[in-house]
Amino acid sequence: MDEELRAIADPTRRQILKLVWENEMTAGEVAVGFDISRPAISQHLRVLLDAELVAVRGEGTRRFYRANSKSLSALRIFVEEFWDESLTHLKQKTEREQKALDKNE
């Protein structure tokens, strides 16, 4: 999960994921939406591929990228579990602190 979290830590890669979530795109098509070079986009796509957050399909000499919904779903579940657990701990801590305050009044 660390590799996936590192991959989405970069705002450019998050934007790329949004683009390839809805449409399969080539690196050149992805690059049109950014003010960075095509090689830089290819590097971002490589990080996303290594983290298995995108998949690639070859068609002749072209490579089409698309979001890997299975990996993204696993990432979403991890984040939701982490978030739910953090909120539970925060709620418990707040309740303990409130009880201590009520006791001291």
N, CA, C and O atoms as a GROMACS GRO file, in nm:
protein
  420
    1MET      N    1   0.082  -0.119   0.000
    1MET     CA    2   0.000   0.000   0.000
    1MET      C    3   0.086   0.126   0.000
    1MET      O    4   0.042   0.231  -0.046
    2ASP      N    5   0.209   0.116   0.052
    2ASP     CA    6   0.297   0.233   0.056
    2ASP      C    7   0.324   0.290  -0.082
    2ASP      O    8   0.323   0.411  -0.102
    3GLU      N    9   0.347   0.202  -0.178
    3GLU     CA   10   0.377   0.247  -0.314
    3GLU      C   11   0.258   0.322  -0.374
    3GLU      O   12   0.276   0.423  -0.442
    4GLU      N   13   0.139   0.273  -0.350
    4GLU     CA   14   0.019   0.338  -0.401
    4GLU      C   15   0.000   0.476  -0.338
    4GLU      O   16  -0.034   0.573  -0.406
    5LEU      N   17   0.023   0.484  -0.207
    5LEU     CA   18   0.008   0.612  -0.138
    5LEU      C   19   0.113   0.712  -0.185
    5LEU      O   20   0.083   0.830  -0.202
    6ARG      N   21   0.236   0.667  -0.205
    6ARG     CA   22   0.340   0.757  -0.257
    6ARG      C   23   0.303   0.805  -0.397
    6ARG      O   24   0.325   0.921  -0.431
    7ALA      N   25   0.246   0.717  -0.476
    7ALA     CA   26   0.210   0.754  -0.613
    7ALA      C   27   0.104   0.863  -0.616
    7ALA      O   28   0.113   0.956  -0.696
    8ILE      N   29   0.004   0.853  -0.530
    8ILE     CA   30  -0.103   0.953  -0.534
    8ILE      C   31  -0.070   1.076  -0.450
    8ILE      O   32  -0.149   1.171  -0.445
    9ALA      N   33   0.046   1.077  -0.385
    9ALA     CA   34   0.086   1.195  -0.308
    9ALA      C   35   0.114   1.314  -0.399
    9ALA      O   36   0.105   1.429  -0.356
   10ASP      N   37   0.148   1.287  -0.523
   10ASP     CA   38   0.181   1.394  -0.618
   10ASP      C   39   0.053   1.444  -0.687
   10ASP      O   40  -0.023   1.364  -0.742
   11PRO      N   41   0.029   1.576  -0.684
   11PRO     CA   42  -0.094   1.630  -0.745
   11PRO      C   43  -0.104   1.605  -0.896
   11PRO      O   44  -0.215   1.587  -0.948
   12THR      N   45   0.008   1.603  -0.965
   12THR     CA   46   0.004   1.576  -1.109
   12THR      C   47  -0.045   1.435  -1.135
   12THR      O   48  -0.125   1.412  -1.225
   13ARG      N   49   0.004   1.340  -1.056
   13ARG     CA   50  -0.040   1.201  -1.075
   13ARG      C   51  -0.188   1.185  -1.040
   13ARG      O   52  -0.258   1.107  -1.104
   14ARG      N   53  -0.236   1.258  -0.940
   14ARG     CA   54  -0.379   1.251  -0.909
   14ARG      C   55  -0.462   1.304  -1.027
   14ARG      O   56  -0.567   1.249  -1.060
   15GLN      N   57  -0.414   1.411  -1.090
   15GLN     CA   58  -0.485   1.465  -1.206
   15GLN      C   59  -0.483   1.366  -1.322
   15GLN      O   60  -0.583   1.349  -1.392
   16ILE      N   61  -0.369   1.301  -1.342
   16ILE     CA   62  -0.359   1.200  -1.448
   16ILE      C   63  -0.458   1.087  -1.421
   16ILE      O   64  -0.527   1.042  -1.513
   17LEU      N   65  -0.467   1.043  -1.296
   17LEU     CA   66  -0.563   0.937  -1.262
   17LEU      C   67  -0.705   0.978  -1.296
   17LEU      O   68  -0.784   0.898  -1.346
   18LYS      N   69  -0.739   1.103  -1.268
   18LYS     CA   70  -0.874   1.151  -1.302
   18LYS      C   71  -0.898   1.146  -1.452
   18LYS      O   72  -1.006   1.108  -1.497
   19LEU      N   73  -0.796   1.184  -1.528
   19LEU     CA   74  -0.811   1.182  -1.674
   19LEU      C   75  -0.832   1.041  -1.728
   19LEU      O   76  -0.919   1.018  -1.812
   20VAL      N   77  -0.751   0.947  -1.680
   20VAL     CA   78  -0.758   0.811  -1.735
   20VAL      C   79  -0.864   0.727  -1.665
   20VAL      O   80  -0.884   0.610  -1.700
   21TRP      N   81  -0.932   0.784  -1.568
   21TRP     CA   82  -1.043   0.713  -1.503
   21TRP      C   83  -1.160   0.702  -1.599
   21TRP      O   84  -1.223   0.596  -1.609
   22GLU      N   85  -1.189   0.810  -1.668
   22GLU     CA   86  -1.306   0.812  -1.756
   22GLU      C   87  -1.275   0.768  -1.898
   22GLU      O   88  -1.360   0.710  -1.965
   23ASN      N   89  -1.153   0.794  -1.943
   23ASN     CA   90  -1.117   0.762  -2.082
   23ASN      C   91  -0.979   0.700  -2.090
   23ASN      O   92  -0.887   0.742  -2.020
   24GLU      N   93  -0.966   0.603  -2.174
   24GLU     CA   94  -0.836   0.546  -2.204
   24GLU      C   95  -0.761   0.649  -2.290
   24GLU      O   96  -0.816   0.700  -2.387
   25MET      N   97  -0.636   0.678  -2.253
   25MET     CA   98  -0.562   0.783  -2.323
   25MET      C   99  -0.418   0.743  -2.345
   25MET      O  100  -0.361   0.664  -2.270
   26THR      N  101  -0.358   0.800  -2.451
   26THR     CA  102  -0.215   0.785  -2.472
   26THR      C  103  -0.142   0.888  -2.387
   26THR      O  104  -0.203   0.982  -2.337
   27ALA      N  105  -0.012   0.870  -2.370
   27ALA     CA  106   0.067   0.967  -2.293
   27ALA      C  107   0.059   1.105  -2.358
   27ALA      O  108   0.053   1.206  -2.288
   28GLY      N  109   0.060   1.109  -2.489
   28GLY     CA  110   0.048   1.237  -2.560
   28GLY      C  111  -0.084   1.306  -2.532
   28GLY      O  112  -0.088   1.428  -2.514
   29GLU      N  113  -0.191   1.229  -2.528
   29GLU     CA  114  -0.323   1.287  -2.497
   29GLU      C  115  -0.328   1.338  -2.354
   29GLU      O  116  -0.387   1.442  -2.326
   30VAL      N  117  -0.266   1.265  -2.263
   30VAL     CA  118  -0.260   1.308  -2.124
   30VAL      C  119  -0.179   1.437  -2.114
   30VAL      O  120  -0.219   1.530  -2.044
   31ALA      N  121  -0.067   1.443  -2.184
   31ALA     CA  122   0.025   1.557  -2.175
   31ALA      C  123  -0.039   1.687  -2.219
   31ALA      O  124   0.002   1.794  -2.174
   32VAL      N  125  -0.140   1.682  -2.307
   32VAL     CA  126  -0.205   1.803  -2.356
   32VAL      C  127  -0.262   1.886  -2.241
   32VAL      O  128  -0.265   2.009  -2.249
   33GLY      N  129  -0.306   1.823  -2.136
   33GLY     CA  130  -0.369   1.894  -2.026
   33GLY      C  131  -0.272   1.950  -1.923
   33GLY      O  132  -0.316   2.000  -1.819
   34PHE      N  133  -0.141   1.942  -1.947
   34PHE     CA  134  -0.043   1.982  -1.847
   34PHE      C  135   0.062   2.076  -1.907
   34PHE      O  136   0.087   2.075  -2.027
   35ASP      N  137   0.121   2.155  -1.820
   35ASP     CA  138   0.228   2.246  -1.862
   35ASP      C  139   0.365   2.187  -1.833
   35ASP      O  140   0.459   2.258  -1.800
   36ILE      N  141   0.376   2.056  -1.847
   36ILE     CA  142   0.504   1.989  -1.830
   36ILE      C  143   0.532   1.906  -1.954
   36ILE      O  144   0.441   1.882  -2.034
   37SER      N  145   0.655   1.864  -1.970
   37SER     CA  146   0.695   1.792  -2.091
   37SER      C  147   0.631   1.653  -2.100
   37SER      O  148   0.587   1.595  -2.000
   38ARG      N  149   0.628   1.604  -2.221
   38ARG     CA  150   0.574   1.469  -2.242
   38ARG      C  151   0.660   1.364  -2.169
   38ARG      O  152   0.604   1.270  -2.112
   39PRO      N  153   0.796   1.377  -2.169
   39PRO     CA  154   0.875   1.281  -2.091
   39PRO      C  155   0.840   1.284  -1.942
   39PRO      O  156   0.843   1.181  -1.876
   40ALA      N  157   0.809   1.403  -1.889
   40ALA     CA  158   0.770   1.412  -1.748
   40ALA      C  159   0.637   1.338  -1.725
   40ALA      O  160   0.619   1.270  -1.624
   41ILE      N  161   0.545   1.353  -1.819
   41ILE     CA  162   0.417   1.280  -1.810
   41ILE      C  163   0.443   1.131  -1.814
   41ILE      O  164   0.383   1.054  -1.739
   42SER      N  165   0.534   1.088  -1.902
   42SER     CA  166   0.567   0.945  -1.911
   42SER      C  167   0.625   0.895  -1.780
   42SER      O  168   0.596   0.783  -1.738
   43GLN      N  169   0.706   0.976  -1.714
   43GLN     CA  170   0.761   0.936  -1.584
   43GLN      C  171   0.650   0.922  -1.480
   43GLN      O  172   0.649   0.828  -1.401
   44HIS      N  173   0.557   1.016  -1.480
   44HIS     CA  174   0.443   1.006  -1.387
   44HIS      C  175   0.361   0.880  -1.416
   44HIS      O  176   0.318   0.811  -1.324
   45LEU      N  177   0.339   0.852  -1.544
   45LEU     CA  178   0.265   0.731  -1.580
   45LEU      C  179   0.341   0.605  -1.536
   45LEU      O  180   0.279   0.507  -1.496
   46ARG      N  181   0.472   0.608  -1.543
   46ARG     CA  182   0.553   0.493  -1.499
   46ARG      C  183   0.534   0.469  -1.350
   46ARG      O  184   0.520   0.355  -1.306
   47VAL      N  185   0.532   0.577  -1.271
   47VAL     CA  186   0.511   0.563  -1.126
   47VAL      C  187   0.373   0.503  -1.100
   47VAL      O  188   0.358   0.414  -1.017
   48LEU      N  189   0.273   0.551  -1.172
   48LEU     CA  190   0.137   0.498  -1.156
   48LEU      C  191   0.129   0.352  -1.201
   48LEU      O  192   0.058   0.272  -1.139
   49LEU      N  193   0.201   0.318  -1.307
   49LEU     CA  194   0.205   0.178  -1.352
   49LEU      C  195   0.273   0.089  -1.249
   49LEU      O  196   0.224  -0.019  -1.217
   50ASP      N  197   0.386   0.136  -1.195
   50ASP     CA  198   0.459   0.057  -1.096
   50ASP      C  199   0.375   0.034  -0.970
   50ASP      O  200   0.386  -0.069  -0.905
   51ALA      N  201   0.290   0.131  -0.938
   51ALA     CA  202   0.201   0.119  -0.822
   51ALA      C  203   0.073   0.043  -0.859
   51ALA      O  204  -0.013   0.020  -0.773
   52GLU      N  205   0.061   0.004  -0.985
   52GLU     CA  206  -0.054  -0.070  -1.038
   52GLU      C  207  -0.184   0.009  -1.026
   52GLU      O  208  -0.292  -0.050  -1.015
   53LEU      N  209  -0.173   0.143  -1.029
   53LEU     CA  210  -0.292   0.227  -1.026
   53LEU      C  211  -0.345   0.255  -1.165
   53LEU      O  212  -0.460   0.296  -1.181
   54VAL      N  213  -0.262   0.234  -1.266
   54VAL     CA  214  -0.306   0.240  -1.405
   54VAL      C  215  -0.260   0.113  -1.475
   54VAL      O  216  -0.165   0.046  -1.432
   55ALA      N  217  -0.328   0.082  -1.581
   55ALA     CA  218  -0.292  -0.031  -1.666
   55ALA      C  219  -0.266   0.024  -1.806
   55ALA      O  220  -0.311   0.133  -1.840
   56VAL      N  221  -0.193  -0.050  -1.884
   56VAL     CA  222  -0.161  -0.006  -2.019
   56VAL      C  223  -0.199  -0.115  -2.118
   56VAL      O  224  -0.185  -0.235  -2.091
   57ARG      N  225  -0.247  -0.071  -2.234
   57ARG     CA  226  -0.284  -0.163  -2.341
   57ARG      C  227  -0.215  -0.115  -2.468
   57ARG      O  228  -0.228   0.001  -2.506
   58GLY      N  229  -0.144  -0.205  -2.532
   58GLY     CA  230  -0.078  -0.170  -2.657
   58GLY      C  231  -0.168  -0.195  -2.776
   58GLY      O  232  -0.241  -0.293  -2.782
   59GLU      N  233  -0.160  -0.103  -2.870
   59GLU     CA  234  -0.233  -0.119  -2.996
   59GLU      C  235  -0.140  -0.068  -3.106
   59GLU      O  236  -0.130   0.052  -3.129
   60GLY      N  237  -0.074  -0.160  -3.173
   60GLY     CA  238   0.028  -0.121  -3.270
   60GLY      C  239   0.143  -0.054  -3.195
   60GLY      O  240   0.198  -0.112  -3.101
   61THR      N  241   0.178   0.065  -3.236
   61THR     CA  242   0.286   0.138  -3.169
   61THR      C  243   0.234   0.229  -3.058
   61THR      O  244   0.313   0.295  -2.990
   62ARG      N  245   0.106   0.233  -3.039
   62ARG     CA  246   0.047   0.321  -2.937
   62ARG      C  247   0.021   0.244  -2.808
   62ARG      O  248  -0.010   0.125  -2.809
   63ARG      N  249   0.035   0.317  -2.697
   63ARG     CA  250   0.006   0.259  -2.565
   63ARG      C  251  -0.105   0.342  -2.502
   63ARG      O  252  -0.094   0.464  -2.490
   64PHE      N  253  -0.210   0.274  -2.462
   64PHE     CA  254  -0.325   0.340  -2.402
   64PHE      C  255  -0.328   0.312  -2.251
   64PHE      O  256  -0.318   0.196  -2.209
   65TYR      N  257  -0.342   0.416  -2.174
   65TYR     CA  258  -0.344   0.407  -2.028
   65TYR      C  259  -0.487   0.424  -1.978
   65TYR      O  260  -0.565   0.503  -2.032
   66ARG      N  261  -0.518   0.349  -1.874
   66ARG     CA  262  -0.649   0.361  -1.809
   66ARG      C  263  -0.631   0.332  -1.661
   66ARG      O  264  -0.539   0.260  -1.621
   67ALA      N  265  -0.719   0.386  -1.580
   67ALA     CA  266  -0.713   0.362  -1.436
   67ALA      C  267  -0.741   0.214  -1.410
   67ALA      O  268  -0.823   0.152  -1.477
   68ASN      N  269  -0.672   0.160  -1.313
   68ASN     CA  270  -0.692   0.022  -1.271
   68ASN      C  271  -0.793   0.024  -1.156
   68ASN      O  272  -0.756   0.045  -1.041
   69SER      N  273  -0.919   0.002  -1.188
   69SER     CA  274  -1.026   0.016  -1.089
   69SER      C  275  -1.010  -0.081  -0.972
   69SER      O  276  -1.047  -0.048  -0.859
   70LYS      N  277  -0.955  -0.199  -0.996
   70LYS     CA  278  -0.937  -0.296  -0.887
   70LYS      C  279  -0.838  -0.242  -0.783
   70LYS      O  280  -0.866  -0.247  -0.663
   71SER      N  281  -0.724  -0.192  -0.829
   71SER     CA  282  -0.625  -0.137  -0.736
   71SER      C  283  -0.675  -0.011  -0.668
   71SER      O  284  -0.651   0.010  -0.549
   72LEU      N  285  -0.745   0.072  -0.742
   72LEU     CA  286  -0.799   0.195  -0.683
   72LEU      C  287  -0.907   0.164  -0.580
   72LEU      O  288  -0.920   0.235  -0.480
   73SER      N  289  -0.983   0.059  -0.603
   73SER     CA  290  -1.084   0.018  -0.504
   73SER      C  291  -1.018  -0.030  -0.376
   73SER      O  292  -1.064   0.000  -0.266
   74ALA      N  293  -0.910  -0.106  -0.390
   74ALA     CA  294  -0.837  -0.153  -0.271
   74ALA      C  295  -0.778  -0.035  -0.195
   74ALA      O  296  -0.779  -0.034  -0.072
   75LEU      N  297  -0.728   0.064  -0.267
   75LEU     CA  298  -0.674   0.184  -0.203
   75LEU      C  299  -0.784   0.261  -0.131
   75LEU      O  300  -0.765   0.308  -0.019
   76ARG      N  301  -0.900   0.273  -0.196
   76ARG     CA  302  -1.014   0.342  -0.134
   76ARG      C  303  -1.056   0.272  -0.005
   76ARG      O  304  -1.082   0.339   0.095
   77ILE      N  305  -1.062   0.142  -0.007
   77ILE     CA  306  -1.101   0.065   0.113
   77ILE      C  307  -1.000   0.089   0.225
   77ILE      O  308  -1.038   0.109   0.340
   78PHE      N  309  -0.870   0.086   0.192
   78PHE     CA  310  -0.766   0.110   0.292
   78PHE      C  311  -0.783   0.249   0.354
   78PHE      O  312  -0.780   0.263   0.476
   79VAL      N  313  -0.801   0.349   0.271
   79VAL     CA  314  -0.815   0.487   0.322
   79VAL      C  315  -0.941   0.500   0.406
   79VAL      O  316  -0.939   0.565   0.511
   80GLU      N  317  -1.050   0.440   0.362
   80GLU     CA  318  -1.175   0.447   0.440
   80GLU      C  319  -1.158   0.380   0.576
   80GLU      O  320  -1.203   0.433   0.678
   81GLU      N  321  -1.093   0.265   0.580
   81GLU     CA  322  -1.070   0.196   0.708
   81GLU      C  323  -0.981   0.280   0.799
   81GLU      O  324  -1.007   0.293   0.918
   82PHE      N  325  -0.876   0.338   0.742
   82PHE     CA  326  -0.787   0.423   0.818
   82PHE      C  327  -0.862   0.544   0.871
   82PHE      O  328  -0.849   0.580   0.988
   83TRP      N  329  -0.942   0.606   0.786
   83TRP     CA  330  -1.019   0.724   0.824
   83TRP      C  331  -1.120   0.690   0.934
   83TRP      O  332  -1.130   0.761   1.034
   84ASP      N  333  -1.194   0.582   0.915
   84ASP     CA  334  -1.293   0.541   1.015
   84ASP      C  335  -1.227   0.514   1.150
   84ASP      O  336  -1.279   0.555   1.254
   85GLU      N  337  -1.113   0.445   1.148
   85GLU     CA  338  -1.042   0.414   1.271
   85GLU      C  339  -0.992   0.542   1.338
   85GLU      O  340  -1.002   0.557   1.460
   86SER      N  341  -0.940   0.635   1.259
   86SER     CA  342  -0.892   0.762   1.314
   86SER      C  343  -1.006   0.842   1.375
   86SER      O  344  -0.990   0.903   1.481
   87LEU      N  345  -1.120   0.842   1.309
   87LEU     CA  346  -1.235   0.915   1.363
   87LEU      C  347  -1.284   0.852   1.493
   87LEU      O  348  -1.323   0.923   1.586
   88THR      N  349  -1.282   0.721   1.499
   88THR     CA  350  -1.323   0.651   1.622
   88THR      C  351  -1.230   0.688   1.736
   88THR      O  352  -1.277   0.716   1.847
   89HIS      N  353  -1.100   0.689   1.711
   89HIS     CA  354  -1.003   0.726   1.816
   89HIS      C  355  -1.022   0.872   1.859
   89HIS      O  356  -1.015   0.904   1.977
   90LEU      N  357  -1.046   0.959   1.763
   90LEU     CA  358  -1.068   1.099   1.794
   90LEU      C  359  -1.193   1.117   1.879
   90LEU      O  360  -1.193   1.194   1.976
   91LYS      N  361  -1.299   1.046   1.843
   91LYS     CA  362  -1.424   1.053   1.920
   91LYS      C  363  -1.401   1.005   2.063
   91LYS      O  364  -1.446   1.069   2.158
   92GLN      N  365  -1.332   0.893   2.079
   92GLN     CA  366  -1.306   0.839   2.212
   92GLN      C  367  -1.222   0.935   2.296
   92GLN      O  368  -1.250   0.954   2.414
   93LYS      N  369  -1.121   0.993   2.236
   93LYS     CA  370  -1.035   1.087   2.308
   93LYS      C  371  -1.115   1.211   2.349
   93LYS      O  372  -1.102   1.259   2.462
   94THR      N  373  -1.196   1.261   2.259
   94THR     CA  374  -1.279   1.378   2.290
   94THR      C  375  -1.376   1.348   2.402
   94THR      O  376  -1.395   1.431   2.492
   95GLU      N  377  -1.437   1.231   2.398
   95GLU     CA  378  -1.531   1.193   2.505
   95GLU      C  379  -1.460   1.181   2.639
   95GLU      O  380  -1.514   1.223   2.742
   96ARG      N  381  -1.339   1.124   2.641
   96ARG     CA  382  -1.262   1.114   2.766
   96ARG      C  383  -1.228   1.252   2.820
   96ARG      O  384  -1.240   1.278   2.940
   97GLU      N  385  -1.186   1.340   2.731
   97GLU     CA  386  -1.152   1.476   2.774
   97GLU      C  387  -1.274   1.550   2.826
   97GLU      O  388  -1.265   1.624   2.924
   98GLN      N  389  -1.388   1.530   2.762
   98GLN     CA  390  -1.511   1.596   2.806
   98GLN      C  391  -1.553   1.543   2.943
   98GLN      O  392  -1.597   1.621   3.028
   99LYS      N  393  -1.541   1.413   2.965
   99LYS     CA  394  -1.574   1.355   3.096
   99LYS      C  395  -1.483   1.413   3.205
   99LYS      O  396  -1.528   1.443   3.315
  100ALA      N  397  -1.355   1.427   3.173
  100ALA     CA  398  -1.260   1.484   3.269
  100ALA      C  399  -1.296   1.629   3.299
  100ALA      O  400  -1.288   1.672   3.415
  101LEU      N  401  -1.336   1.704   3.201
  101LEU     CA  402  -1.378   1.842   3.223
  101LEU      C  403  -1.504   1.849   3.308
  101LEU      O  404  -1.514   1.930   3.400
  102ASP      N  405  -1.601   1.762   3.276
  102ASP     CA  406  -1.726   1.759   3.352
  102ASP      C  407  -1.701   1.722   3.498
  102ASP      O  408  -1.767   1.773   3.588
  103LYS      N  409  -1.607   1.633   3.519
  103LYS     CA  410  -1.573   1.587   3.653
  103LYS      C  411  -1.510   1.699   3.736
  103LYS      O  412  -1.532   1.708   3.857
  104ASN      N  413  -1.433   1.785   3.670
  104ASN     CA  414  -1.364   1.894   3.739
  104ASN      C  415  -1.452   2.017   3.764
  104ASN      O  416  -1.410   2.109   3.835
  105GLU      N  417  -1.569   2.019   3.710
  105GLU     CA  418  -1.658   2.136   3.728
  105GLU      C  419  -1.735   2.129   3.855
  105GLU      O  420  -1.814   2.219   3.884
   0.00000   0.00000   0.00000
